Amino acid sequence: MKASALFLLVLVAFSLGLSHRSVCVGWSDEASSAIEEAENVLRQAFEAVLEAERAGANISSLMTTLNEAGRLLAEAEIAYGIGNSGEAVSEADQCYVLVNGVIGEALSLKSSVLADAQRISMQTLTLSLMGSVAFLIVLFFAWGLFKRVYAKRLLKMKPEVACDVEA
């Protein structure tokens, strides 16, 4: 009986050790995938912020947030490296949430800047056309005034007859 009880105890202890390892492997896989997902989203956020900057948006607040997200991702990788999978998942999830807000804000800033640029170009075009029309109207009236004044001057002129001209 003692041998079978000892065997049963060793079997239970060994199975608990295996189940603990599978839990650790599960945590490890979850941490790895969470970190990988956070890295992908962070890369997409950097691209979105770069596009917003190219459009002319002020991205200083977004860069501050991206730096914070990068710090969280680095902490998640460090925690994963030392075997603290729970903390790694938590840090990666925080990074993911923070970066999703950045992507949305970058897209919003980009569309806002592009809309402003389009509005300004339409205003410039409208004002240019209005200025051109106003210039042509003023030019037309100035030409009419000049023509009347010139005609009056021409009509007031008296031809001089030359007498005593020796030929």
Sine and cosine of phi, psi and omega as CSV:
sin_phi,cos_phi,sin_psi,cos_psi,sin_omega,cos_omega
0.00,0.00,-0.62,0.78,-0.02,-1.00
-0.90,0.43,-0.61,0.79,-0.02,-1.00
-0.93,0.37,-0.65,0.76,0.00,-1.00
-0.94,0.33,-0.58,0.82,0.05,-1.00
-0.93,0.38,-0.66,0.75,0.04,-1.00
-0.90,0.43,-0.66,0.75,0.03,-1.00
-0.89,0.45,-0.66,0.75,0.02,-1.00
-0.90,0.43,-0.66,0.75,0.02,-1.00
-0.90,0.43,-0.68,0.73,0.04,-1.00
-0.91,0.42,-0.65,0.76,0.01,-1.00
-0.89,0.45,-0.68,0.73,0.02,-1.00
-0.91,0.41,-0.69,0.72,0.01,-1.00
-0.89,0.46,-0.67,0.74,0.01,-1.00
-0.91,0.41,-0.66,0.76,0.00,-1.00
-0.93,0.37,-0.58,0.82,0.08,-1.00
-0.91,0.41,-0.63,0.77,0.04,-1.00
-0.89,0.45,-0.65,0.76,0.03,-1.00
-0.93,0.38,-0.65,0.76,-0.01,-1.00
-0.93,0.38,-0.57,0.82,0.05,-1.00
-0.91,0.42,-0.63,0.77,0.02,-1.00
-0.92,0.40,-0.63,0.78,0.01,-1.00
-0.92,0.39,-0.58,0.82,0.08,-1.00
-0.90,0.43,-0.68,0.73,0.03,-1.00
-0.90,0.44,-0.65,0.76,0.02,-1.00
-0.91,0.41,-0.65,0.76,0.05,-1.00
-0.87,0.49,-0.71,0.70,0.05,-1.00
-0.89,0.46,-0.65,0.76,-0.02,-1.00
-0.90,0.44,-0.70,0.71,0.03,-1.00
-0.90,0.43,-0.63,0.77,0.02,-1.00
-0.91,0.41,-0.67,0.74,0.01,-1.00
-0.91,0.42,-0.68,0.73,0.01,-1.00
-0.88,0.47,-0.71,0.71,0.00,-1.00
-0.93,0.36,-0.58,0.81,0.03,-1.00
-0.91,0.42,-0.66,0.75,0.03,-1.00
-0.92,0.40,-0.68,0.73,0.00,-1.00
-0.90,0.44,-0.66,0.75,0.02,-1.00
-0.91,0.41,-0.65,0.76,0.03,-1.00
-0.91,0.42,-0.62,0.79,0.05,-1.00
-0.89,0.45,-0.69,0.73,0.01,-1.00
-0.89,0.45,-0.70,0.71,-0.01,-1.00
-0.92,0.38,-0.60,0.80,0.04,-1.00
-0.90,0.43,-0.64,0.77,0.05,-1.00
-0.89,0.46,-0.70,0.72,0.03,-1.00
-0.89,0.45,-0.60,0.80,0.01,-1.00
-0.92,0.40,-0.67,0.74,0.04,-1.00
-0.87,0.48,-0.65,0.76,0.02,-1.00
-0.91,0.42,-0.65,0.76,0.02,-1.00
-0.91,0.42,-0.65,0.76,0.02,-1.00
-0.93,0.38,-0.62,0.79,0.05,-1.00
-0.89,0.46,-0.67,0.74,0.04,-1.00
-0.90,0.44,-0.64,0.77,0.03,-1.00
-0.90,0.43,-0.62,0.78,0.03,-1.00
-0.92,0.39,-0.65,0.76,0.04,-1.00
-0.89,0.46,-0.54,0.84,0.03,-1.00
-0.96,0.27,-0.29,0.96,0.05,-1.00
0.95,-0.33,0.22,0.98,-0.02,-1.00
-0.98,0.20,0.44,-0.90,0.09,-1.00
-1.00,0.10,0.93,-0.37,-0.13,-0.99
-0.94,-0.34,0.28,0.96,-0.09,-1.00
-0.88,0.48,-0.65,0.76,0.00,-1.00
-0.94,0.35,-0.57,0.82,0.03,-1.00
-0.92,0.40,-0.62,0.78,0.02,-1.00
-0.91,0.41,-0.60,0.80,0.06,-1.00
-0.88,0.47,-0.69,0.72,0.01,-1.00
-0.92,0.40,-0.64,0.77,0.04,-1.00
-0.91,0.42,-0.60,0.80,0.07,-1.00
-0.89,0.46,-0.66,0.75,0.04,-1.00
-0.90,0.43,-0.66,0.75,0.03,-1.00
-0.90,0.43,-0.63,0.78,0.05,-1.00
-0.90,0.45,-0.62,0.78,0.05,-1.00
-0.90,0.44,-0.68,0.73,0.02,-1.00
-0.89,0.45,-0.64,0.77,0.02,-1.00
-0.91,0.41,-0.65,0.76,0.04,-1.00
-0.89,0.45,-0.66,0.75,0.04,-1.00
-0.91,0.43,-0.60,0.80,0.04,-1.00
-0.90,0.43,-0.67,0.75,0.02,-1.00
-0.92,0.39,-0.61,0.79,0.04,-1.00
-0.91,0.41,-0.70,0.71,0.01,-1.00
-0.89,0.45,-0.62,0.78,0.04,-1.00
-0.92,0.40,-0.62,0.78,-0.01,-1.00
-0.91,0.42,-0.57,0.82,0.00,-1.00
-1.00,-0.01,0.01,1.00,0.09,-1.00
1.00,-0.09,0.12,0.99,0.02,-1.00
-1.00,-0.03,0.99,0.16,-0.11,-0.99
-0.93,0.38,-0.58,0.81,0.00,-1.00
-0.88,0.47,-0.71,0.70,0.03,-1.00
-0.93,0.38,-0.60,0.80,0.02,-1.00
-0.88,0.47,-0.70,0.71,0.02,-1.00
-0.90,0.44,-0.69,0.72,-0.01,-1.00
-0.88,0.48,-0.73,0.68,-0.01,-1.00
-0.91,0.41,-0.65,0.76,0.01,-1.00
-0.91,0.42,-0.64,0.77,0.04,-1.00
-0.91,0.41,-0.65,0.76,0.06,-1.00
-0.88,0.48,-0.68,0.74,0.04,-1.00
-0.87,0.48,-0.70,0.72,-0.02,-1.00
-0.87,0.49,-0.72,0.69,-0.01,-1.00
-0.90,0.44,-0.70,0.71,-0.02,-1.00
-0.89,0.45,-0.67,0.74,-0.05,-1.00
-0.95,0.32,-0.58,0.82,0.04,-1.00
-0.87,0.49,-0.62,0.79,0.07,-1.00
-0.90,0.43,-0.59,0.80,0.00,-1.00
-0.92,0.38,-0.66,0.75,-0.01,-1.00
-0.88,0.47,-0.73,0.69,0.01,-1.00
-0.88,0.47,-0.68,0.73,-0.01,-1.00
-0.93,0.37,-0.60,0.80,0.02,-1.00
-0.91,0.42,-0.69,0.73,0.03,-1.00
-0.90,0.43,-0.63,0.78,0.04,-1.00
-0.90,0.43,-0.71,0.71,0.03,-1.00
-0.88,0.47,-0.68,0.74,0.00,-1.00
-0.88,0.47,-0.73,0.68,-0.01,-1.00
-0.92,0.40,-0.58,0.81,0.04,-1.00
-0.91,0.42,-0.69,0.72,0.01,-1.00
-0.91,0.41,-0.66,0.75,0.02,-1.00
-0.91,0.41,-0.62,0.78,0.05,-1.00
-0.91,0.42,-0.67,0.74,0.05,-1.00
-0.89,0.46,-0.67,0.74,0.01,-1.00
-0.90,0.43,-0.66,0.75,0.03,-1.00
-0.91,0.40,-0.66,0.75,0.03,-1.00
-0.89,0.46,-0.68,0.73,0.00,-1.00
-0.91,0.40,-0.66,0.75,0.01,-1.00
-0.92,0.40,-0.60,0.80,0.06,-1.00
-0.92,0.39,-0.64,0.77,0.06,-1.00
-0.90,0.44,-0.67,0.75,0.02,-1.00
-0.89,0.45,-0.70,0.72,0.02,-1.00
-0.89,0.46,-0.71,0.70,0.01,-1.00
-0.88,0.47,-0.73,0.68,0.00,-1.00
-0.91,0.42,-0.59,0.81,0.04,-1.00
-0.90,0.43,-0.70,0.71,0.03,-1.00
-0.90,0.44,-0.68,0.73,0.03,-1.00
-0.90,0.44,-0.65,0.76,0.04,-1.00
-0.90,0.43,-0.64,0.77,0.02,-1.00
-0.90,0.43,-0.69,0.72,0.02,-1.00
-0.90,0.44,-0.70,0.71,0.03,-1.00
-0.88,0.48,-0.66,0.75,0.02,-1.00
-0.89,0.46,-0.69,0.73,0.01,-1.00
-0.91,0.43,-0.62,0.78,0.04,-1.00
-0.91,0.42,-0.72,0.69,0.03,-1.00
-0.89,0.45,-0.65,0.76,0.03,-1.00
-0.89,0.46,-0.66,0.75,0.03,-1.00
-0.88,0.48,-0.74,0.67,0.01,-1.00
-0.92,0.39,-0.61,0.80,0.04,-1.00
-0.91,0.42,-0.64,0.76,0.04,-1.00
-0.90,0.43,-0.66,0.75,0.05,-1.00
-0.89,0.46,-0.69,0.72,0.03,-1.00
-0.90,0.44,-0.72,0.70,0.02,-1.00
-0.87,0.50,-0.66,0.75,-0.02,-1.00
-0.90,0.44,-0.68,0.74,0.03,-1.00
-0.91,0.42,-0.71,0.70,0.00,-1.00
-0.89,0.45,-0.66,0.75,-0.01,-1.00
-0.91,0.41,-0.66,0.75,0.01,-1.00
-0.91,0.42,-0.66,0.75,0.03,-1.00
-0.89,0.46,-0.70,0.72,0.02,-1.00
-0.88,0.48,-0.68,0.74,-0.03,-1.00
-0.91,0.42,-0.61,0.79,0.01,-1.00
-0.95,0.30,-0.47,0.88,0.01,-1.00
-0.98,0.21,-0.28,0.96,-0.01,-1.00
-0.95,0.33,0.66,-0.75,0.05,-1.00
-0.93,-0.36,0.72,-0.70,0.03,-1.00
-0.95,0.31,0.65,-0.76,0.05,-1.00
-0.99,-0.14,0.70,-0.71,0.02,-1.00
-0.98,-0.18,0.74,-0.67,-0.02,-1.00
-1.00,-0.02,0.86,-0.51,0.07,-1.00
-0.95,-0.32,0.30,-0.96,0.03,-1.00
0.84,0.55,0.66,0.76,0.05,-1.00
-0.99,-0.10,0.83,-0.56,0.03,-1.00
-1.00,0.04,0.74,-0.67,-0.05,-1.00
-0.99,-0.15,0.00,0.00,0.00,0.00
